Amino acid sequence: MAIQQLHDCGANYRETVPVEEVFEGRTIWKGEVEVFDLYGHDKAKVCYGWSHNEGKDDKGERFVTVLQIPPVISPETAVKVAIVAEVRTKK
């Protein structure tokens, strides 16, 4: 539902992929990325999505969706791009 609302297109679940992002020997993100096939989107055929806790005492939930548009070509690159975007936003 989040993908349909955020990207104004339809989405069908394809698979779940475990991803672990390691930077300088430390795990900075570990979780499962949901892969969806899109229909009705003019630029992307695939979208990656996941959620994580945030907010006061991690009681809130944030949904993240990333379209498969280069440089995003896999669940792993979707996570990397999302991490970089979040770091830039906080600066």
BELLINZI-V843697 format. One record per run of one state. SS is the DSSP state (A for helix, B for strand, O for the rest). FROM is the first residue (numbers start at 1). TO is the last residue. If there is no record, write none. Layout:
BEGIN
SS_FROM_TO, SS_FROM_TO
END
This chain:
BEGIN
O_1_1, A_2_7, O_8_9, B_10_23, O_24_25, B_26_39, O_40_45, B_46_54, O_55_55, A_56_58, O_59_59, B_60_67, O_68_74, A_75_90, O_91_91
END
